[in-house]
Amino acid sequence: MPATASTTGTRLGRPSPAALAQVFKQQTGLDFKPPPSQVYENKTSSPVHAVPEFADMGGVAIAYPGTVARLSAHIQLPPSGPRMFGIPDELVIRLQQADSDKPVHVFVFCDDAEELEPLRDRLAKYADAHGLSYDPELIHFVPWDTDTYWTRDYAPWWVQYGETGQFGIAKHIYTTLGGGSVGLVEGAEHVSPREGLGIFRPNDDSAAVKLSDFLNGPIRAWDSAEWHGHKLDPIPPHDWYCTGLLEVGGNFMVTGDGVIASTYLVATQNELPVPRQGAGHSGDPAPEVIDERMRYVLAQLNRFMGVHTYHVLPDPTGTYIGHIDCWGKFLAARKVLIADSEDPATSQKFGEIADSFTAQGFEVYRVMCQDVYIPGADTPATTAAYTNSLILNDRVYVPVAGPAHKDRDEAALAVYGKALPGYQVIGIPSKPEAPWLGTDALHCRTHGIPRQVITNWLNSQLRA
């Protein structure tokens, strides 16, 4: 689907399934059919491990972009005009967890400092009207305008060093590509990034580094400061590294102990680094080529994120986005939530994925979703947006459809309550102008930041 003048409602710049299939076939003359689920392993030792969503978080990154695209023949400018969150104000306030003994700081991508105080005031009024705990000092602006509000796709992937406990960022190259074997360069050089089949949203892609710089800047400055001739005690900074992979954050989930899962989308987005004849050449979706690509992807993830076991899965939904968070979610190191569908064929495919995790020692939970999750969403929307939730410390925020689907909503919340005893499970309805979809909900529009990273940042503010 070509870009429109709005960032709301659909994933701006994402093509339809039919468009993807047509373009892929034009480029390759072939139809891509992902292989069955497979588990890849790479036992090479790594000094880091990827930080899971359910780790202790002290911050959340969200975006507040403009809603009117600015067309340019040369560069892709971020949208202008009125700004909008992809999540309702209620969730922005709840993310602070201001009523807890470990509040969460909310970092908003917005390069207009004059918007901060009006936003804080608006949230304060909402909180007062609805009896929610709120602290305006927990809202911070990161001075950068993104193209969209899907921070899950482009925000930092956090890693932690085992020996020192220091944190770092494994930076992926954010791509808007859905399916199609176009690789890092080939097939993309003649496509406008403003079109649906373009690779990059450059302002989104830069957001991870901008957030890293924002959190690191005062720390770096303080490390070099002196007081009365003595260098001050350093505050540990975090580093970032580029994985060299085209990726989207919604298509991966980690356990924190070296296990990762995604769909086969990663295999269609990434070529092997050196084009050559035969296996690995662009446009060849043969199983042995997909296998070789996945082993290369795993080698990179092992190197930069400490991943040793990779569950790579076909997408049972057949929707354009191909992101695992639309139908699957790690709830804990050995707990996973997998969707179910009223459609028998789709349900069978979900069941096969659930069985594959069971065989690997996971405790598997299932959640049923209606085939048309929200009226007006992608048709058929056989994905499970209930899995597109956010685990934030001891609370789980779950997208719900509202009164028309009350029974389904309550059943989904009950599954989370059973799987995560001791957690507060909170249903969050969407805002009318940016509804939850089967292919895009709450998880897609939020991204956690480890608490120690925030603690280091706060310490730097106190000493600077």
N, C-alpha and C positions, 0 to 999 in steps of 0.2 A: 504494500500500500504506500503510495507516495506520501511525502511529508505534507502536512496540512498547516493551517495557520494557528493551530492550537496544540498544546502539549497534553490536553486532558482527554480522558475517555478511553483511548486506545494507546497501545505502545507506538508512539510516533515513529514512523520510518520502518516499521516491521511489515514485510510483505505477507500476503495471504498464502495459505497452503497451495492453492492452485498456481499462484505466481511463482512460488519457489520451485514447484515441480516442473513448470514450464521452462524457467530459466536454467535449472540444473540440466534438464534434458537437452536444451539448446547448446549448452556449454560442453556437454559430455557425450550426448547421444545415448545416455544410459539412465536407468532409474535406480535411485539409491534405496536399498532396503537394508536397514540395520541388521546385523547378526543378532543371535539370541544373547541373553544376559551372560556376562563372563566376568570372572574375577582375575585380575592381573596382579602380579606380585613383583616387587623389587626390594630386596632386603638390604640394599646398601645403607650403611650407617649414615645418619644425618645429625648435625648438632641441634636442629630445631624441630619443633612440632607445630602443626597448624592449630590455631586456637578455635575451639568449637563455639557455636552460638550460645550454648548453655553454660559457658564459663562465666566467671564473675565479670560483669560489665559496669563501667563507670560512665559511659557515654553512648549516645546514639547519633548517627549522622542522618539527616534528612535534607531535602532540598526545597527551595522556595523560588522556582523559576518564573519568568514571565510566561505569558500565554499567547503571545503573538509572534510568529516567526518573522525574522528580518531576512529577506531574500538578498543575496549578494552573488554576483557572478564569480567571485574570486575566493572568498572565505566564508566559513559558516559561523555566523554571529549567533550568540545566545539569544533566545527569545526576549522580546521587550514587552511593554504594556503591563497590565495588571498581573500581580503575582498570585500564585496559588500553591498550597500544599497538596500533595497527593493523598494525604491522610487527613481525617477530620481533626478539628481543634481539640476535641476531647482526648484523642490519642496523644497528641503532642503534649498535653498536660499530664496525662497518665504516665507517659514515658519517663517523666522526671522522678517518679516514685518519691515525691517530696514528703510523703507521710512515713517513710521508712528511715532507718538509721544509716542507710547507705544511698543517698539520693544520686540520681543520674543526670549528667549534664547533656543538654540537647544542642548539637552543633548543626547550624543551618547554613547551607550554601546560599549566600545572597550577597552580592557585591553592591549593596546600597545601604550604608550605615543609617541613613535617615529612616529606613523601614523598621529598625529594631525597636525603638520605643513604642511606636503605634502597635506593633505586633505584640509586645509584652503587655500593653494595656488591654488589647483585645482578648488575649488569653486570660488575663486577670478577671475581666468581666464575665467571661464564660465560666471560669472556675468558681467565682462567687455565686453565680446563678445556679450552678449544678452541685455545689457542695464538695468540690474537689480541692485537694491540697495543691498549692501552686507556689513556686518561687521564681520571680522574674530573673533573678541572678543566675539561674541555671540555664538560661537561653543565651546562646552565643552565635554570632554571625561569623562564618568563614568567608572572607572577602573574595568570592569567586562565584560567577554565574554559570550554572550548568545548563545543558540543553533540555534536560528532562528531570523528573523527580524520582527516577528509578535508582536510588542510591545502592540497592542491593547488587545491581549489575556492575557498577564501576567503583564503588568505595574500596578502601584498602582490605586486603586479605592479611590478617594478623598472624604472625608466627612468634614463637617464644623459644629462646635458647635454653636447653636443658640444664646446663651447668650454672649459668649466671642468672637465669630468670629474666634477662633483658628481652625486650620485645623488638620486633622488626616488621616490615611490610614486604610481602611478596606481590609485586605489582604486575598484573596482567595487562595485556593490550585489549582494551574494551572494544568489542565489535558489535554492530547492530545486525550482523548477519544471522539469519535463521538457519536454514539448511543450505545444501549446495556445496560442492567441493571446490571452492575457489582459492583456498590457500591464502598465504600472507600477502602475496603480490599478484600472482597471475589471476586474471579475470576481474581484478578490482581497479586497475589503474585507469580505466576509461569510464568509471561509474562515479557520478556526482555523490558526495556524502550526504546531500540533502534528499536523495532519492531513496526509495524503500530498500533497494538492494545495495546501497552503499555500505562500506565497512565501518566507517568511523562517525561518531559524534565527538569531535575533538574537545569540546568544552567539558563533556562528561568524562572523557578519557583522562583529562588532566586533573580531575577532581581529587583522585587519590593522593597525588603528589601535593596538591594545594593543601589538603587536610593535614598531611604529614608535615609540611613546612609550617603550617599554623601551629601545630602542637609542638614541633621541635624548635621553632625560631627562638623563643625566649630561653630555652634550655641551652642551645648552642651559644647564645650571647653570654649567658651566665658562666658557662664553662671557661670563657676567656677573661672573665672579669677579675680584678684584683681589689683588695681593700687593705689600706695601710701597708702596701708592699707585699702582701701575701695573696697568693691565688686562692680563691674561694673554693669550698668543697664542690666538686662537680655533681651535677644532677644527671643521672643516666639518660642519654638520648636514645631514640630508636633509629634504626637504619632501614633503608628500603632497597629492594633488589628487583630487577625485572626478570620475569620468568621466560619472556620471549614467546608466550602463548597468546593466541587470540582466544578470548574467553568472555563469558558473562557470569557474574557472581550468582545469579539465580540458578545456574546449572551446576552447582556443586554444593555438597554438604560434607562435613568432616566430623569425626568422633573425638578428636583430640589426642588419640593414641595411634595415629598413623593410618587410619582408614578414611577413604574418600569415596564418594559415589557421585555419578553424573549420568546423563544420557549420552548416547552416541553422537550428539551434536558436536562435541569437542573434536571428534574424528573427522567430521566434514568441514570444520572451520580451519583446521591446521594441516598444512602440508608438511611433509618431511623437509628439513632445512635445506637439503641440496637436491634440486630437481635432477632426475636422471631417467634413463630409459627403463621401461618395465615397471615393476612394482614401485609404488610411491609417486608415480608421475601424476600430475594434476588431472582430475576428472576420472580416475580409475577407482571405482568404489568396490573392487573385488574384496572378499573377506580377508585375504592375506595382506592386502594393502591397509585396510582398516586395522588389522592386528598390528602391523608394523607401526602405524601412526600412534596407536594407543600405547605401545611400549615406549615410544619416544616421549609422548606426553607424560607418562608416568615417570620416566627418568628425570624430566624437568621438575615435576612436582615433588619427587623424592629429594632432589637436590636443594630446592628452595623452600619446601614446606614439610619435609620429613615424612612424606607419604610412602608407605610400603605396601599397602593393599588397596586396590582400586576396583570397586564394583561399577562396571559400565553396563548400562541398561538401555534397552529400546524404550521409546516413549509410547505407552499404550494408547494415548489419547489421539495421536495423529494430528494435533493442532500445530500451528505454525511455529510456536515459540520454542518448544522442545526443552523447557527448563524443568529440572527435577522437582523444584520446590512447588510446582503446580500440582503434584500428586504424591510426593514423598518427603519425609523429614526425619532426621535423627533427633530423638528426644533426649537421649543420654548416650553414654559410650556404647551400650549394647541394647538400646531400645530404638525401634524405628516405627514410624507411622506411614502406612501405605493406603492410598485411596481405594475405594470400591465404587462400582458404577452399576446403575440399573440396566445398562446395556449388557447383555450376556457375553458377547465377544470381548468387550473391553474389560469386563469383570474377570474373565478368564485370564487375560494378559496380566492384570494387576495381581491376580492370585499366583501366577507363576513367579512374579517378582517377589512377592511376599514369601513364597516357598524358598526362593534362592537365599533370602536373608535368614530364614529359619535354619536352613542347612549350614549357614556360616555361624550359627550360635547366637543370633539376635532374638530378642523378645519382640515379636511383631504385633502391632496394633493396627486395626483397620477402621476406616471411617467412610461411610457411605455418602455419596454426593448425588444430587439429582442431575439428570442429563442436561437440562437447561438450568444452570445454577442460578443465574439471575436473568430475568427477561431482558432481551436486548443484547445479551452478551454474545460471544462467538457461538455459532451454531454448527455442529452440536458441541456444547461446552461440557464434554465428558471428563474434564479435569476436575480435581477436588480442591477448590480454593480453601477449604477448611485446613488443608495442610500448609497453606501459605500464611502461616502465623509467625509471630515473633516470641521467642523465649527470651525474657530479660530478667535475669537473676531468679527470684522466686515467683515470678508471675509469667503468665502466658496470655498474650493478646491474640484472639482468634477472630478472623473476619466472619461476620454473620450476615445472613440475607434479610433478616427482619420478619415481620408478622406473616408474610405470605409463605414462609418456609420455616415456621416456628418449630415444628417437630424435628426437622433435619438439624436446625441450629442447636436445639437442646441435646440431641443425640451426639452431635459432634463435640460439644462442650463436655458431655459426660465421658466420652472416650479419653479426652485429655485429662480429666480428673482421675480416671482409673489408672492411666499410664503414669501420671506424675503426682502421686499423693504428696500433700504438703505444699503444693503450688496453688496460687490463686489463679483461676482460669477466668478470663474476662472476655466476653463477647463484644466486638466492636463493629457497629454498623458503618457502612461507608457514607460518604457525602454524595449527594445526588449528581453533582457535576463531575465526579471522579469515582464511579461505582466500582465495587469489587467485581472482578471478572473471574471466570474459570482460568484464564491465562494471566491474571495480574491482580494481585490483592495486597494485603498488608505487608507481608514479608518482602515483596518486591520493592517497597518504598521506604524501607528502614534498614539500618546497618549498625551493629553494635561496635563499641570501642572498649578494649580491655580496661578494667578499673585501674591497674597499675600505671598504664599510659596516662590516664587522666590525673592520677595522683601526682605523677612526676610533673605534669604540666601545671597543676595547681601550685605545687611547691615552687616552681620557677616563677610564678606570678607573685608569690609572697616575698621572694628574695630579690627579685629584679628591681 
